[in-house]
Amino acid sequence: MNITTDTRNMIISMLAEGSPVWYVAGMVKMRSHDVYAVGRDAGYPDKAQLRRAVWAARNRVPQAA
């Protein structure tokens, strides 16, 4: 499964907001299983852990190369 960072962040954000997996899958045009796998990697079904993942992604400071 090859998805962009933006798509991954959108999936995690929607799951953190409480959207069901089937709904998120329809919005991003992916299989429910793939959406579930992305969410599970970020802590789904624990919505608090998903929110922390969203917060961390938004507040990440770019590292100098």
Backbone hydrogen bonds, N-H to C=O, Kabsch-Sander energy under -0.5 kcal/mol:
donor,donor_aa,acceptor,acceptor_aa,energy
3,I,1,M,-0.6
8,R,4,T,-2.3
9,N,5,T,-2.6
10,M,6,D,-2.2
11,I,7,T,-2.5
12,I,8,R,-2.3
13,S,9,N,-2.6
14,M,10,M,-2.5
15,L,11,I,-2.3
16,A,12,I,-2.4
17,E,13,S,-1.6
18,G,15,L,-1.0
19,S,14,M,-2.2
24,V,20,P,-2.2
25,A,21,V,-2.7
26,G,22,W,-1.6
27,M,23,Y,-2.0
28,V,24,V,-2.2
29,K,25,A,-0.6
30,M,25,A,-2.2
35,V,31,R,-2.0
36,Y,32,S,-2.7
37,A,33,H,-2.2
38,V,34,D,-2.1
39,G,35,V,-2.6
40,R,36,Y,-3.0
41,D,37,A,-1.9
42,A,38,V,-1.0
42,A,39,G,-0.6
43,G,39,G,-0.6
43,G,40,R,-1.0
44,Y,39,G,-3.1
46,D,43,G,-2.1
47,K,45,P,-1.1
50,L,46,D,-2.0
51,R,47,K,-2.4
52,R,48,A,-1.9
53,A,49,Q,-1.9
54,V,50,L,-2.3
55,W,51,R,-2.7
56,A,52,R,-2.6
57,A,53,A,-2.1
58,R,54,V,-2.1
59,N,55,W,-1.7
60,R,57,A,-0.6
